[in-house]
């Protein structure tokens, strides 16, 4: 299993977490509250966490190449929701293999 975590400094983390989860819930299984969310994509899993100053996303997949797709899905949707903050992409850590 490969994992990678991204960070987006923002004071609106909970708002974006909820928007992402509500949007993804139209197509995949999602559980969330105001501070945490889990998304079961067909290609992997994403865990979202909102703090007072940032949104954190950890993506997990069986293959390292799939992490690229997972990151792109999260970044592209956040770009739509966080347009007022000139969001381009999360700052992603180096992928890790578990």
Phi and psi restraints in degrees (range 20) as a CNS / XPLOR table:
assign (resid 1 and name C) (resid 2 and name N)
       (resid 2 and name CA) (resid 2 and name C) 1.0 -111.2 20.0 2
assign (resid 2 and name N) (resid 2 and name CA)
       (resid 2 and name C) (resid 3 and name N) 1.0 142.1 20.0 2
assign (resid 2 and name C) (resid 3 and name N)
       (resid 3 and name CA) (resid 3 and name C) 1.0 -132.8 20.0 2
assign (resid 3 and name N) (resid 3 and name CA)
       (resid 3 and name C) (resid 4 and name N) 1.0 153.9 20.0 2
assign (resid 3 and name C) (resid 4 and name N)
       (resid 4 and name CA) (resid 4 and name C) 1.0 -152.4 20.0 2
assign (resid 4 and name N) (resid 4 and name CA)
       (resid 4 and name C) (resid 5 and name N) 1.0 139.6 20.0 2
assign (resid 4 and name C) (resid 5 and name N)
       (resid 5 and name CA) (resid 5 and name C) 1.0 -118.4 20.0 2
assign (resid 5 and name N) (resid 5 and name CA)
       (resid 5 and name C) (resid 6 and name N) 1.0 135.3 20.0 2
assign (resid 5 and name C) (resid 6 and name N)
       (resid 6 and name CA) (resid 6 and name C) 1.0 -116.9 20.0 2
assign (resid 6 and name N) (resid 6 and name CA)
       (resid 6 and name C) (resid 7 and name N) 1.0 155.0 20.0 2
assign (resid 6 and name C) (resid 7 and name N)
       (resid 7 and name CA) (resid 7 and name C) 1.0 -133.0 20.0 2
assign (resid 7 and name N) (resid 7 and name CA)
       (resid 7 and name C) (resid 8 and name N) 1.0 139.0 20.0 2
assign (resid 7 and name C) (resid 8 and name N)
       (resid 8 and name CA) (resid 8 and name C) 1.0 -133.5 20.0 2
assign (resid 8 and name N) (resid 8 and name CA)
       (resid 8 and name C) (resid 9 and name N) 1.0 104.1 20.0 2
assign (resid 8 and name C) (resid 9 and name N)
       (resid 9 and name CA) (resid 9 and name C) 1.0 -65.5 20.0 2
assign (resid 9 and name N) (resid 9 and name CA)
       (resid 9 and name C) (resid 10 and name N) 1.0 120.6 20.0 2
assign (resid 9 and name C) (resid 10 and name N)
       (resid 10 and name CA) (resid 10 and name C) 1.0 -164.7 20.0 2
assign (resid 10 and name N) (resid 10 and name CA)
       (resid 10 and name C) (resid 11 and name N) 1.0 148.9 20.0 2
assign (resid 10 and name C) (resid 11 and name N)
       (resid 11 and name CA) (resid 11 and name C) 1.0 -87.6 20.0 2
assign (resid 11 and name N) (resid 11 and name CA)
       (resid 11 and name C) (resid 12 and name N) 1.0 -0.2 20.0 2
assign (resid 11 and name C) (resid 12 and name N)
       (resid 12 and name CA) (resid 12 and name C) 1.0 -110.6 20.0 2
assign (resid 12 and name N) (resid 12 and name CA)
       (resid 12 and name C) (resid 13 and name N) 1.0 28.2 20.0 2
assign (resid 12 and name C) (resid 13 and name N)
       (resid 13 and name CA) (resid 13 and name C) 1.0 -57.8 20.0 2
assign (resid 13 and name N) (resid 13 and name CA)
       (resid 13 and name C) (resid 14 and name N) 1.0 -45.7 20.0 2
assign (resid 13 and name C) (resid 14 and name N)
       (resid 14 and name CA) (resid 14 and name C) 1.0 -63.2 20.0 2
assign (resid 14 and name N) (resid 14 and name CA)
       (resid 14 and name C) (resid 15 and name N) 1.0 -41.1 20.0 2
assign (resid 14 and name C) (resid 15 and name N)
       (resid 15 and name CA) (resid 15 and name C) 1.0 -60.3 20.0 2
assign (resid 15 and name N) (resid 15 and name CA)
       (resid 15 and name C) (resid 16 and name N) 1.0 -48.0 20.0 2
assign (resid 15 and name C) (resid 16 and name N)
       (resid 16 and name CA) (resid 16 and name C) 1.0 -67.8 20.0 2
assign (resid 16 and name N) (resid 16 and name CA)
       (resid 16 and name C) (resid 17 and name N) 1.0 -38.6 20.0 2
assign (resid 16 and name C) (resid 17 and name N)
       (resid 17 and name CA) (resid 17 and name C) 1.0 -57.9 20.0 2
assign (resid 17 and name N) (resid 17 and name CA)
       (resid 17 and name C) (resid 18 and name N) 1.0 -47.9 20.0 2
assign (resid 17 and name C) (resid 18 and name N)
       (resid 18 and name CA) (resid 18 and name C) 1.0 -66.6 20.0 2
assign (resid 18 and name N) (resid 18 and name CA)
       (resid 18 and name C) (resid 19 and name N) 1.0 -39.1 20.0 2
assign (resid 18 and name C) (resid 19 and name N)
       (resid 19 and name CA) (resid 19 and name C) 1.0 -63.2 20.0 2
assign (resid 19 and name N) (resid 19 and name CA)
       (resid 19 and name C) (resid 20 and name N) 1.0 -46.2 20.0 2
assign (resid 19 and name C) (resid 20 and name N)
       (resid 20 and name CA) (resid 20 and name C) 1.0 -59.4 20.0 2
assign (resid 20 and name N) (resid 20 and name CA)
       (resid 20 and name C) (resid 21 and name N) 1.0 -48.8 20.0 2
assign (resid 20 and name C) (resid 21 and name N)
       (resid 21 and name CA) (resid 21 and name C) 1.0 -64.4 20.0 2
assign (resid 21 and name N) (resid 21 and name CA)
       (resid 21 and name C) (resid 22 and name N) 1.0 -42.7 20.0 2
assign (resid 21 and name C) (resid 22 and name N)
       (resid 22 and name CA) (resid 22 and name C) 1.0 -62.7 20.0 2
assign (resid 22 and name N) (resid 22 and name CA)
       (resid 22 and name C) (resid 23 and name N) 1.0 -39.8 20.0 2
assign (resid 22 and name C) (resid 23 and name N)
       (resid 23 and name CA) (resid 23 and name C) 1.0 -66.4 20.0 2
assign (resid 23 and name N) (resid 23 and name CA)
       (resid 23 and name C) (resid 24 and name N) 1.0 -49.2 20.0 2
assign (resid 23 and name C) (resid 24 and name N)
       (resid 24 and name CA) (resid 24 and name C) 1.0 -64.7 20.0 2
assign (resid 24 and name N) (resid 24 and name CA)
       (resid 24 and name C) (resid 25 and name N) 1.0 -28.3 20.0 2
assign (resid 24 and name C) (resid 25 and name N)
       (resid 25 and name CA) (resid 25 and name C) 1.0 -64.2 20.0 2
assign (resid 25 and name N) (resid 25 and name CA)
       (resid 25 and name C) (resid 26 and name N) 1.0 -15.9 20.0 2
assign (resid 25 and name C) (resid 26 and name N)
       (resid 26 and name CA) (resid 26 and name C) 1.0 -69.8 20.0 2
assign (resid 26 and name N) (resid 26 and name CA)
       (resid 26 and name C) (resid 27 and name N) 1.0 -21.1 20.0 2
assign (resid 26 and name C) (resid 27 and name N)
       (resid 27 and name CA) (resid 27 and name C) 1.0 -124.3 20.0 2
assign (resid 27 and name N) (resid 27 and name CA)
       (resid 27 and name C) (resid 28 and name N) 1.0 -27.2 20.0 2
assign (resid 27 and name C) (resid 28 and name N)
       (resid 28 and name CA) (resid 28 and name C) 1.0 -135.1 20.0 2
assign (resid 28 and name N) (resid 28 and name CA)
       (resid 28 and name C) (resid 29 and name N) 1.0 169.0 20.0 2
assign (resid 28 and name C) (resid 29 and name N)
       (resid 29 and name CA) (resid 29 and name C) 1.0 -73.4 20.0 2
assign (resid 29 and name N) (resid 29 and name CA)
       (resid 29 and name C) (resid 30 and name N) 1.0 130.8 20.0 2
assign (resid 29 and name C) (resid 30 and name N)
       (resid 30 and name CA) (resid 30 and name C) 1.0 -140.1 20.0 2
assign (resid 30 and name N) (resid 30 and name CA)
       (resid 30 and name C) (resid 31 and name N) 1.0 140.0 20.0 2
assign (resid 30 and name C) (resid 31 and name N)
       (resid 31 and name CA) (resid 31 and name C) 1.0 -128.1 20.0 2
assign (resid 31 and name N) (resid 31 and name CA)
       (resid 31 and name C) (resid 32 and name N) 1.0 140.3 20.0 2
assign (resid 31 and name C) (resid 32 and name N)
       (resid 32 and name CA) (resid 32 and name C) 1.0 -163.3 20.0 2
assign (resid 32 and name N) (resid 32 and name CA)
       (resid 32 and name C) (resid 33 and name N) 1.0 161.1 20.0 2
assign (resid 32 and name C) (resid 33 and name N)
       (resid 33 and name CA) (resid 33 and name C) 1.0 -136.8 20.0 2
assign (resid 33 and name N) (resid 33 and name CA)
       (resid 33 and name C) (resid 34 and name N) 1.0 -159.3 20.0 2
assign (resid 33 and name C) (resid 34 and name N)
       (resid 34 and name CA) (resid 34 and name C) 1.0 -75.5 20.0 2
assign (resid 34 and name N) (resid 34 and name CA)
       (resid 34 and name C) (resid 35 and name N) 1.0 -16.5 20.0 2
assign (resid 34 and name C) (resid 35 and name N)
       (resid 35 and name CA) (resid 35 and name C) 1.0 -115.6 20.0 2
assign (resid 35 and name N) (resid 35 and name CA)
       (resid 35 and name C) (resid 36 and name N) 1.0 -21.4 20.0 2
assign (resid 35 and name C) (resid 36 and name N)
       (resid 36 and name CA) (resid 36 and name C) 1.0 -140.9 20.0 2
assign (resid 36 and name N) (resid 36 and name CA)
       (resid 36 and name C) (resid 37 and name N) 1.0 150.0 20.0 2
assign (resid 36 and name C) (resid 37 and name N)
       (resid 37 and name CA) (resid 37 and name C) 1.0 -147.9 20.0 2
assign (resid 37 and name N) (resid 37 and name CA)
       (resid 37 and name C) (resid 38 and name N) 1.0 148.2 20.0 2
assign (resid 37 and name C) (resid 38 and name N)
       (resid 38 and name CA) (resid 38 and name C) 1.0 -128.8 20.0 2
assign (resid 38 and name N) (resid 38 and name CA)
       (resid 38 and name C) (resid 39 and name N) 1.0 130.5 20.0 2
assign (resid 38 and name C) (resid 39 and name N)
       (resid 39 and name CA) (resid 39 and name C) 1.0 -123.4 20.0 2
assign (resid 39 and name N) (resid 39 and name CA)
       (resid 39 and name C) (resid 40 and name N) 1.0 127.0 20.0 2
assign (resid 39 and name C) (resid 40 and name N)
       (resid 40 and name CA) (resid 40 and name C) 1.0 -101.5 20.0 2
assign (resid 40 and name N) (resid 40 and name CA)
       (resid 40 and name C) (resid 41 and name N) 1.0 83.5 20.0 2
assign (resid 40 and name C) (resid 41 and name N)
       (resid 41 and name CA) (resid 41 and name C) 1.0 -71.1 20.0 2
assign (resid 41 and name N) (resid 41 and name CA)
       (resid 41 and name C) (resid 42 and name N) 1.0 156.2 20.0 2
assign (resid 41 and name C) (resid 42 and name N)
       (resid 42 and name CA) (resid 42 and name C) 1.0 -62.4 20.0 2
assign (resid 42 and name N) (resid 42 and name CA)
       (resid 42 and name C) (resid 43 and name N) 1.0 -26.7 20.0 2
assign (resid 42 and name C) (resid 43 and name N)
       (resid 43 and name CA) (resid 43 and name C) 1.0 -99.0 20.0 2
assign (resid 43 and name N) (resid 43 and name CA)
       (resid 43 and name C) (resid 44 and name N) 1.0 -3.4 20.0 2
assign (resid 43 and name C) (resid 44 and name N)
       (resid 44 and name CA) (resid 44 and name C) 1.0 165.1 20.0 2
assign (resid 44 and name N) (resid 44 and name CA)
       (resid 44 and name C) (resid 45 and name N) 1.0 -174.2 20.0 2
assign (resid 44 and name C) (resid 45 and name N)
       (resid 45 and name CA) (resid 45 and name C) 1.0 -119.3 20.0 2
assign (resid 45 and name N) (resid 45 and name CA)
       (resid 45 and name C) (resid 46 and name N) 1.0 146.8 20.0 2
assign (resid 45 and name C) (resid 46 and name N)
       (resid 46 and name CA) (resid 46 and name C) 1.0 -127.8 20.0 2
assign (resid 46 and name N) (resid 46 and name CA)
       (resid 46 and name C) (resid 47 and name N) 1.0 136.4 20.0 2
assign (resid 46 and name C) (resid 47 and name N)
       (resid 47 and name CA) (resid 47 and name C) 1.0 -116.4 20.0 2
assign (resid 47 and name N) (resid 47 and name CA)
       (resid 47 and name C) (resid 48 and name N) 1.0 125.6 20.0 2
assign (resid 47 and name C) (resid 48 and name N)
       (resid 48 and name CA) (resid 48 and name C) 1.0 -110.7 20.0 2
assign (resid 48 and name N) (resid 48 and name CA)
       (resid 48 and name C) (resid 49 and name N) 1.0 143.5 20.0 2
assign (resid 48 and name C) (resid 49 and name N)
       (resid 49 and name CA) (resid 49 and name C) 1.0 -141.2 20.0 2
assign (resid 49 and name N) (resid 49 and name CA)
       (resid 49 and name C) (resid 50 and name N) 1.0 130.6 20.0 2
assign (resid 49 and name C) (resid 50 and name N)
       (resid 50 and name CA) (resid 50 and name C) 1.0 -106.5 20.0 2
assign (resid 50 and name N) (resid 50 and name CA)
       (resid 50 and name C) (resid 51 and name N) 1.0 130.1 20.0 2
assign (resid 50 and name C) (resid 51 and name N)
       (resid 51 and name CA) (resid 51 and name C) 1.0 -117.0 20.0 2
assign (resid 51 and name N) (resid 51 and name CA)
       (resid 51 and name C) (resid 52 and name N) 1.0 178.7 20.0 2
assign (resid 51 and name C) (resid 52 and name N)
       (resid 52 and name CA) (resid 52 and name C) 1.0 -62.2 20.0 2
assign (resid 52 and name N) (resid 52 and name CA)
       (resid 52 and name C) (resid 53 and name N) 1.0 -27.1 20.0 2
assign (resid 52 and name C) (resid 53 and name N)
       (resid 53 and name CA) (resid 53 and name C) 1.0 -124.0 20.0 2
assign (resid 53 and name N) (resid 53 and name CA)
       (resid 53 and name C) (resid 54 and name N) 1.0 6.0 20.0 2
assign (resid 53 and name C) (resid 54 and name N)
       (resid 54 and name CA) (resid 54 and name C) 1.0 -164.9 20.0 2
assign (resid 54 and name N) (resid 54 and name CA)
       (resid 54 and name C) (resid 55 and name N) 1.0 156.5 20.0 2
assign (resid 54 and name C) (resid 55 and name N)
       (resid 55 and name CA) (resid 55 and name C) 1.0 -106.8 20.0 2
assign (resid 55 and name N) (resid 55 and name CA)
       (resid 55 and name C) (resid 56 and name N) 1.0 130.6 20.0 2
assign (resid 55 and name C) (resid 56 and name N)
       (resid 56 and name CA) (resid 56 and name C) 1.0 -117.5 20.0 2
assign (resid 56 and name N) (resid 56 and name CA)
       (resid 56 and name C) (resid 57 and name N) 1.0 137.5 20.0 2
assign (resid 56 and name C) (resid 57 and name N)
       (resid 57 and name CA) (resid 57 and name C) 1.0 -131.9 20.0 2
assign (resid 57 and name N) (resid 57 and name CA)
       (resid 57 and name C) (resid 58 and name N) 1.0 128.1 20.0 2
assign (resid 57 and name C) (resid 58 and name N)
       (resid 58 and name CA) (resid 58 and name C) 1.0 -115.0 20.0 2
assign (resid 58 and name N) (resid 58 and name CA)
       (resid 58 and name C) (resid 59 and name N) 1.0 123.2 20.0 2
assign (resid 58 and name C) (resid 59 and name N)
       (resid 59 and name CA) (resid 59 and name C) 1.0 -108.0 20.0 2
assign (resid 59 and name N) (resid 59 and name CA)
       (resid 59 and name C) (resid 60 and name N) 1.0 142.7 20.0 2
assign (resid 59 and name C) (resid 60 and name N)
       (resid 60 and name CA) (resid 60 and name C) 1.0 -129.7 20.0 2
assign (resid 60 and name N) (resid 60 and name CA)
       (resid 60 and name C) (resid 61 and name N) 1.0 137.4 20.0 2
assign (resid 60 and name C) (resid 61 and name N)
       (resid 61 and name CA) (resid 61 and name C) 1.0 -152.8 20.0 2
assign (resid 61 and name N) (resid 61 and name CA)
       (resid 61 and name C) (resid 62 and name N) 1.0 159.4 20.0 2
assign (resid 61 and name C) (resid 62 and name N)
       (resid 62 and name CA) (resid 62 and name C) 1.0 -72.1 20.0 2
assign (resid 62 and name N) (resid 62 and name CA)
       (resid 62 and name C) (resid 63 and name N) 1.0 -26.6 20.0 2
assign (resid 62 and name C) (resid 63 and name N)
       (resid 63 and name CA) (resid 63 and name C) 1.0 -126.3 20.0 2
assign (resid 63 and name N) (resid 63 and name CA)
       (resid 63 and name C) (resid 64 and name N) 1.0 142.6 20.0 2
assign (resid 63 and name C) (resid 64 and name N)
       (resid 64 and name CA) (resid 64 and name C) 1.0 -60.1 20.0 2
assign (resid 64 and name N) (resid 64 and name CA)
       (resid 64 and name C) (resid 65 and name N) 1.0 -35.8 20.0 2
assign (resid 64 and name C) (resid 65 and name N)
       (resid 65 and name CA) (resid 65 and name C) 1.0 -63.8 20.0 2
assign (resid 65 and name N) (resid 65 and name CA)
       (resid 65 and name C) (resid 66 and name N) 1.0 -28.5 20.0 2
assign (resid 65 and name C) (resid 66 and name N)
       (resid 66 and name CA) (resid 66 and name C) 1.0 -70.9 20.0 2
assign (resid 66 and name N) (resid 66 and name CA)
       (resid 66 and name C) (resid 67 and name N) 1.0 -24.5 20.0 2
assign (resid 66 and name C) (resid 67 and name N)
       (resid 67 and name CA) (resid 67 and name C) 1.0 -59.4 20.0 2
assign (resid 67 and name N) (resid 67 and name CA)
       (resid 67 and name C) (resid 68 and name N) 1.0 -35.0 20.0 2
assign (resid 67 and name C) (resid 68 and name N)
       (resid 68 and name CA) (resid 68 and name C) 1.0 -59.9 20.0 2
assign (resid 68 and name N) (resid 68 and name CA)
       (resid 68 and name C) (resid 69 and name N) 1.0 -44.5 20.0 2
assign (resid 68 and name C) (resid 69 and name N)
       (resid 69 and name CA) (resid 69 and name C) 1.0 -65.0 20.0 2
assign (resid 69 and name N) (resid 69 and name CA)
       (resid 69 and name C) (resid 70 and name N) 1.0 -44.7 20.0 2
assign (resid 69 and name C) (resid 70 and name N)
       (resid 70 and name CA) (resid 70 and name C) 1.0 -61.0 20.0 2
assign (resid 70 and name N) (resid 70 and name CA)
       (resid 70 and name C) (resid 71 and name N) 1.0 -45.1 20.0 2
assign (resid 70 and name C) (resid 71 and name N)
       (resid 71 and name CA) (resid 71 and name C) 1.0 -59.9 20.0 2
assign (resid 71 and name N) (resid 71 and name CA)
       (resid 71 and name C) (resid 72 and name N) 1.0 -44.0 20.0 2
assign (resid 71 and name C) (resid 72 and name N)
       (resid 72 and name CA) (resid 72 and name C) 1.0 -63.1 20.0 2
assign (resid 72 and name N) (resid 72 and name CA)
       (resid 72 and name C) (resid 73 and name N) 1.0 -39.5 20.0 2
assign (resid 72 and name C) (resid 73 and name N)
       (resid 73 and name CA) (resid 73 and name C) 1.0 -63.5 20.0 2
assign (resid 73 and name N) (resid 73 and name CA)
       (resid 73 and name C) (resid 74 and name N) 1.0 -47.2 20.0 2
assign (resid 73 and name C) (resid 74 and name N)
       (resid 74 and name CA) (resid 74 and name C) 1.0 -65.9 20.0 2
assign (resid 74 and name N) (resid 74 and name CA)
       (resid 74 and name C) (resid 75 and name N) 1.0 -47.6 20.0 2
assign (resid 74 and name C) (resid 75 and name N)
       (resid 75 and name CA) (resid 75 and name C) 1.0 -61.8 20.0 2
assign (resid 75 and name N) (resid 75 and name CA)
       (resid 75 and name C) (resid 76 and name N) 1.0 -42.8 20.0 2
assign (resid 75 and name C) (resid 76 and name N)
       (resid 76 and name CA) (resid 76 and name C) 1.0 -66.4 20.0 2
assign (resid 76 and name N) (resid 76 and name CA)
       (resid 76 and name C) (resid 77 and name N) 1.0 -38.0 20.0 2
assign (resid 76 and name C) (resid 77 and name N)
       (resid 77 and name CA) (resid 77 and name C) 1.0 -72.6 20.0 2
assign (resid 77 and name N) (resid 77 and name CA)
       (resid 77 and name C) (resid 78 and name N) 1.0 -39.4 20.0 2
assign (resid 77 and name C) (resid 78 and name N)
       (resid 78 and name CA) (resid 78 and name C) 1.0 -63.7 20.0 2
assign (resid 78 and name N) (resid 78 and name CA)
       (resid 78 and name C) (resid 79 and name N) 1.0 -34.5 20.0 2
assign (resid 78 and name C) (resid 79 and name N)
       (resid 79 and name CA) (resid 79 and name C) 1.0 -59.2 20.0 2
assign (resid 79 and name N) (resid 79 and name CA)
       (resid 79 and name C) (resid 80 and name N) 1.0 -37.1 20.0 2
assign (resid 79 and name C) (resid 80 and name N)
       (resid 80 and name CA) (resid 80 and name C) 1.0 -70.6 20.0 2
assign (resid 80 and name N) (resid 80 and name CA)
       (resid 80 and name C) (resid 81 and name N) 1.0 -46.0 20.0 2
assign (resid 80 and name C) (resid 81 and name N)
       (resid 81 and name CA) (resid 81 and name C) 1.0 -75.3 20.0 2
assign (resid 81 and name N) (resid 81 and name CA)
       (resid 81 and name C) (resid 82 and name N) 1.0 -32.7 20.0 2
assign (resid 81 and name C) (resid 82 and name N)
       (resid 82 and name CA) (resid 82 and name C) 1.0 -105.5 20.0 2
assign (resid 82 and name N) (resid 82 and name CA)
       (resid 82 and name C) (resid 83 and name N) 1.0 31.6 20.0 2
assign (resid 82 and name C) (resid 83 and name N)
       (resid 83 and name CA) (resid 83 and name C) 1.0 -61.6 20.0 2
assign (resid 83 and name N) (resid 83 and name CA)
       (resid 83 and name C) (resid 84 and name N) 1.0 -27.9 20.0 2
assign (resid 83 and name C) (resid 84 and name N)
       (resid 84 and name CA) (resid 84 and name C) 1.0 -68.9 20.0 2
assign (resid 84 and name N) (resid 84 and name CA)
       (resid 84 and name C) (resid 85 and name N) 1.0 -17.8 20.0 2
assign (resid 84 and name C) (resid 85 and name N)
       (resid 85 and name CA) (resid 85 and name C) 1.0 -102.1 20.0 2
assign (resid 85 and name N) (resid 85 and name CA)
       (resid 85 and name C) (resid 86 and name N) 1.0 10.4 20.0 2
assign (resid 85 and name C) (resid 86 and name N)
       (resid 86 and name CA) (resid 86 and name C) 1.0 53.8 20.0 2
assign (resid 86 and name N) (resid 86 and name CA)
       (resid 86 and name C) (resid 87 and name N) 1.0 40.5 20.0 2
assign (resid 86 and name C) (resid 87 and name N)
       (resid 87 and name CA) (resid 87 and name C) 1.0 -66.9 20.0 2
assign (resid 87 and name N) (resid 87 and name CA)
       (resid 87 and name C) (resid 88 and name N) 1.0 136.8 20.0 2
assign (resid 87 and name C) (resid 88 and name N)
       (resid 88 and name CA) (resid 88 and name C) 1.0 -116.7 20.0 2
assign (resid 88 and name N) (resid 88 and name CA)
       (resid 88 and name C) (resid 89 and name N) 1.0 -48.8 20.0 2
assign (resid 88 and name C) (resid 89 and name N)
       (resid 89 and name CA) (resid 89 and name C) 1.0 -165.7 20.0 2
assign (resid 89 and name N) (resid 89 and name CA)
       (resid 89 and name C) (resid 90 and name N) 1.0 157.9 20.0 2
assign (resid 89 and name C) (resid 90 and name N)
       (resid 90 and name CA) (resid 90 and name C) 1.0 -68.2 20.0 2
assign (resid 90 and name N) (resid 90 and name CA)
       (resid 90 and name C) (resid 91 and name N) 1.0 158.9 20.0 2
assign (resid 90 and name C) (resid 91 and name N)
       (resid 91 and name CA) (resid 91 and name C) 1.0 -87.4 20.0 2
assign (resid 91 and name N) (resid 91 and name CA)
       (resid 91 and name C) (resid 92 and name N) 1.0 111.1 20.0 2
assign (resid 91 and name C) (resid 92 and name N)
       (resid 92 and name CA) (resid 92 and name C) 1.0 -98.3 20.0 2
assign (resid 92 and name N) (resid 92 and name CA)
       (resid 92 and name C) (resid 93 and name N) 1.0 133.8 20.0 2
assign (resid 92 and name C) (resid 93 and name N)
       (resid 93 and name CA) (resid 93 and name C) 1.0 -70.9 20.0 2
assign (resid 93 and name N) (resid 93 and name CA)
       (resid 93 and name C) (resid 94 and name N) 1.0 169.6 20.0 2
assign (resid 93 and name C) (resid 94 and name N)
       (resid 94 and name CA) (resid 94 and name C) 1.0 -67.0 20.0 2
assign (resid 94 and name N) (resid 94 and name CA)
       (resid 94 and name C) (resid 95 and name N) 1.0 134.7 20.0 2
assign (resid 94 and name C) (resid 95 and name N)
       (resid 95 and name CA) (resid 95 and name C) 1.0 -59.5 20.0 2
assign (resid 95 and name N) (resid 95 and name CA)
       (resid 95 and name C) (resid 96 and name N) 1.0 146.9 20.0 2
assign (resid 95 and name C) (resid 96 and name N)
       (resid 96 and name CA) (resid 96 and name C) 1.0 -123.8 20.0 2
assign (resid 96 and name N) (resid 96 and name CA)
       (resid 96 and name C) (resid 97 and name N) 1.0 148.6 20.0 2
assign (resid 96 and name C) (resid 97 and name N)
       (resid 97 and name CA) (resid 97 and name C) 1.0 -108.1 20.0 2
assign (resid 97 and name N) (resid 97 and name CA)
       (resid 97 and name C) (resid 98 and name N) 1.0 128.5 20.0 2
